[in-house]
Amino acid sequence: MVLEKLSKIIADQLGMEQSKITQGTSLKDDLQADSLDIVEIIMAIEDEFGIQVDDDDALAFKTVGDVVDYIEKNM
């Protein structure tokens, strides 16, 4: 469920197909997300899941799976 919501957020922010986003998808290499994209995605995550994402933690996000794990631990 977290992956489904997260992939929708990412797809909406980056203007791409949700079906192309998996746990192993790299935020920078596969999605070509720049720092502004990442900030906007994190803001949307905070709104959607009602959590606060620490800036240092956000820097460690490499894959969609990393973000899913973080959300699940902090919900």
C-alpha positions in Angstrom: 0.0 0.0 0.0 2.8 2.4 0.8 4.6 1.6 -2.5 1.3 2.2 -4.4 0.7 5.6 -2.8 4.4 6.6 -3.1 4.7 5.6 -6.7 1.6 7.7 -7.5 3.2 10.7 -5.8 6.4 10.2 -7.7 4.6 9.7 -11.0 2.5 12.8 -10.5 5.5 14.9 -9.5 7.7 13.7 -12.4 5.0 13.3 -15.1 5.6 9.7 -15.7 3.8 6.4 -15.7 3.2 4.9 -12.2 3.7 1.4 -13.5 7.4 2.1 -14.2 8.2 2.7 -10.6 9.3 -0.2 -8.4 11.0 -0.7 -5.1 14.4 -1.0 -6.9 13.9 2.2 -9.0 16.7 4.7 -8.4 15.5 8.2 -7.7 18.4 9.9 -9.5 19.6 7.3 -12.0 16.3 5.8 -13.2 13.9 8.7 -12.5 16.4 11.6 -13.3 15.0 13.4 -10.2 16.9 16.5 -9.3 17.1 18.1 -5.8 14.0 20.2 -6.4 12.1 17.2 -7.5 13.1 15.3 -4.4 12.1 18.2 -2.1 8.6 18.3 -3.8 8.3 14.6 -3.5 9.2 14.7 0.2 6.7 17.5 0.8 4.0 15.4 -0.8 5.0 12.3 1.2 4.7 14.4 4.4 1.2 15.5 3.5 0.1 12.1 2.3 1.5 10.0 5.2 1.4 12.6 8.0 5.0 12.2 8.9 8.0 14.5 9.1 11.0 13.5 6.9 14.3 14.6 8.4 16.6 16.3 5.9 19.6 14.0 6.8 17.4 11.0 6.3 16.2 12.3 3.0 19.8 12.6 1.7 20.2 8.8 2.3 17.3 7.9 -0.1 18.7 6.2 -3.1 15.8 4.0 -4.3 12.1 4.0 -4.0 12.4 1.1 -1.6 14.5 3.2 0.7 11.7 5.7 0.9 9.1 3.0 1.4 11.1 1.5 4.3 11.4 5.0 5.9 7.7 5.7 5.6 6.8 2.3 7.1 9.1 2.9 10.1 7.8 6.4 10.8 4.1 6.0 10.3 
